[in-house]
Amino acid sequence: MTTYVYDFAHGDKDQKDLLGGKGANLAEMTKLGLPVPPGFTITTEACRAYLEAGRQPAELGVQVTRELRLLEQKMGRRLGDATDPLLVSVRSGAKFSMPGMMETVLNIGLNDDSVEGLAAIADDERFAWDSYRRLIQMFGATVMDIKSSRFAEIHDAAKNAEGSRPTPSCPWTV
């Protein structure tokens, strides 16, 4: 069975072909004992297998689920938990950084229930809802190919309706 998912603790800087630049560097920093939050990398081999077969390898879902459960245990939180949610980010990372590569999707684990838990933990409702908005915006733009400017327009209109000044539209509008 091919291993498609590597915990940060099981890799190093010399595995950029397998883990991509970010994955290999995170593994190396973990190996050196730097304070890197736990996580895992889906290998470039998983991508190649997908491109060859037109579907993800059968083992990939099982391996990702196993690593996610281990991550939940390490962090003492569960993805999507309504009271104390684990939040993760997904980043692309080719061997070499390339302009135009997939963006990051932050705050995966937030949903209509877990956003309330995040607000309670952070004691900041605005922060929690803004984090949820960012997840939806990043997922929409990165995964669903919805123009970021559309999200900015809607966000500005909502702020306008509340009497706030709209922020200038740009790729990093928050």
C-alpha positions as CSV (number, residue, x, y, z in Angstrom):
1,M,0.0,0.0,0.0
2,T,1.3,3.4,-0.9
3,T,1.6,6.0,1.8
4,Y,-0.1,9.2,0.6
5,V,-0.2,11.1,3.9
6,Y,2.8,12.0,6.1
7,D,2.7,13.5,9.6
8,F,5.0,16.4,9.9
9,A,7.2,14.3,12.2
10,H,7.8,11.8,9.4
11,G,9.8,13.8,6.8
12,D,12.6,16.2,6.2
13,K,13.9,18.9,4.0
14,D,15.2,16.4,1.4
15,Q,11.7,15.2,0.6
16,K,10.5,18.2,-1.5
17,D,9.7,15.9,-4.4
18,L,7.3,13.9,-2.2
19,L,6.1,16.5,0.3
20,G,6.3,19.7,-1.7
21,G,8.3,22.7,-0.4
22,K,6.0,23.7,2.4
23,G,5.5,20.1,3.6
24,A,9.2,19.3,3.5
25,N,10.1,22.5,5.4
26,L,7.4,21.9,8.0
27,A,8.7,18.4,8.5
28,E,12.3,19.7,8.9
29,M,11.2,22.3,11.4
30,T,9.4,19.7,13.4
31,K,12.4,17.4,13.2
32,L,14.6,20.3,14.6
33,G,12.2,20.7,17.5
34,L,10.9,24.1,16.5
35,P,7.4,25.0,17.8
36,V,5.4,23.9,14.7
37,P,1.7,23.1,15.3
38,P,1.0,19.4,14.5
39,G,-0.2,18.6,11.0
40,F,0.2,16.4,8.0
41,T,1.0,16.6,4.3
42,I,-0.8,14.8,1.4
43,T,2.0,13.8,-1.0
44,T,2.6,14.7,-4.6
45,E,2.2,11.0,-5.3
46,A,-1.5,11.3,-4.3
47,C,-1.8,14.1,-6.9
48,R,-0.1,12.1,-9.6
49,A,-2.3,9.1,-8.8
50,Y,-5.4,11.3,-9.1
51,L,-4.2,12.8,-12.4
52,E,-3.5,9.3,-13.8
53,A,-6.7,7.7,-12.7
54,G,-9.1,10.7,-12.8
55,R,-10.1,9.9,-9.2
56,Q,-8.4,9.9,-5.8
57,P,-6.6,6.8,-4.7
58,A,-8.8,4.5,-2.6
59,E,-6.4,4.6,0.3
60,L,-6.2,8.4,0.5
61,G,-9.5,9.0,2.3
62,V,-8.7,6.4,4.9
63,Q,-5.2,7.8,5.4
64,V,-6.4,11.4,5.7
65,T,-9.1,10.4,8.2
66,R,-6.5,8.5,10.3
67,E,-4.2,11.5,10.4
68,L,-7.0,13.9,11.2
69,R,-8.1,11.7,14.1
70,L,-4.5,11.7,15.4
71,L,-4.4,15.5,15.0
72,E,-7.6,15.8,17.0
73,Q,-6.1,13.6,19.7
74,K,-2.9,15.7,19.8
75,M,-4.8,19.0,20.0
76,G,-7.6,17.8,22.3
77,R,-10.2,19.2,20.0
78,R,-12.5,17.8,17.3
79,L,-13.0,19.3,13.8
80,G,-16.4,21.0,13.7
81,D,-17.0,20.5,17.5
82,A,-19.8,22.9,18.6
83,T,-18.1,23.9,21.9
84,D,-14.3,23.7,21.2
85,P,-13.6,23.3,17.5
86,L,-10.3,22.3,16.0
87,L,-9.6,24.6,13.1
88,V,-7.2,23.6,10.3
89,S,-5.8,25.2,7.2
90,V,-5.1,23.6,3.8
91,R,-2.2,25.0,1.7
92,S,-0.8,23.9,-1.6
93,G,2.9,23.5,-1.8
94,A,4.8,22.4,-4.9
95,K,8.5,21.6,-4.7
96,F,9.1,25.2,-5.7
97,S,6.8,28.1,-5.0
98,M,5.0,29.2,-8.1
99,P,2.8,32.2,-8.7
100,G,-0.8,31.4,-9.4
101,M,-0.8,28.2,-7.3
102,M,-3.8,27.4,-5.2
103,E,-4.3,29.7,-2.3
104,T,-4.7,28.8,1.4
105,V,-8.1,27.9,2.9
106,L,-8.1,28.8,6.6
107,N,-10.5,28.0,9.4
108,I,-11.7,24.6,8.1
109,G,-13.8,23.2,10.9
110,L,-16.1,26.2,11.3
111,N,-19.7,25.7,10.6
112,D,-23.0,27.2,11.8
113,D,-22.6,25.4,15.2
114,S,-18.9,25.6,15.8
115,V,-18.7,29.3,15.1
116,E,-20.7,29.8,18.3
117,G,-18.2,27.7,20.2
118,L,-15.3,29.7,18.8
119,A,-17.0,32.9,19.8
120,A,-17.4,31.6,23.4
121,I,-13.8,30.4,23.7
122,A,-12.4,33.6,22.2
123,D,-14.9,35.8,24.0
124,D,-15.2,37.6,20.7
125,E,-18.3,37.0,18.6
126,R,-17.1,39.4,15.8
127,F,-13.8,37.5,15.5
128,A,-15.6,34.2,15.3
129,W,-18.0,35.3,12.6
130,D,-15.2,37.0,10.6
131,S,-13.2,33.8,10.8
132,Y,-16.2,31.9,9.4
133,R,-16.7,34.5,6.6
134,R,-13.0,34.1,5.7
135,L,-13.5,30.3,5.4
136,I,-16.4,30.8,3.1
137,Q,-14.6,33.4,1.0
138,M,-11.4,31.4,0.7
139,F,-13.2,28.1,0.0
140,G,-15.4,29.8,-2.6
141,A,-12.5,31.5,-4.3
142,T,-10.0,28.6,-4.1
143,V,-12.2,25.5,-4.4
144,M,-15.3,26.7,-6.2
145,D,-13.6,29.3,-8.4
146,I,-15.9,32.2,-7.3
147,K,-14.2,35.5,-7.9
148,S,-13.0,37.0,-4.6
149,S,-14.3,40.4,-5.7
150,R,-17.8,39.0,-5.6
151,F,-17.4,38.2,-1.9
152,A,-15.9,41.6,-1.2
153,E,-18.9,43.3,-2.9
154,I,-21.3,41.4,-0.8
155,H,-19.3,42.0,2.4
156,D,-19.1,45.8,1.6
157,A,-22.9,45.9,0.9
158,A,-23.6,44.2,4.2
159,K,-21.3,46.6,6.1
160,N,-22.9,49.6,4.2
161,A,-26.3,48.4,5.3
162,E,-25.1,48.5,8.9
163,G,-23.7,52.0,8.5
164,S,-20.0,51.0,8.2
165,R,-17.7,52.3,5.5
166,P,-16.8,49.8,2.8
167,T,-13.2,48.8,2.5
168,P,-11.4,49.2,-0.8
169,S,-11.8,46.0,-3.0
170,C,-8.6,44.2,-3.2
171,P,-7.6,40.5,-3.0
172,W,-6.9,40.8,0.7
173,T,-10.0,42.7,1.8
174,V,-11.1,41.6,5.2
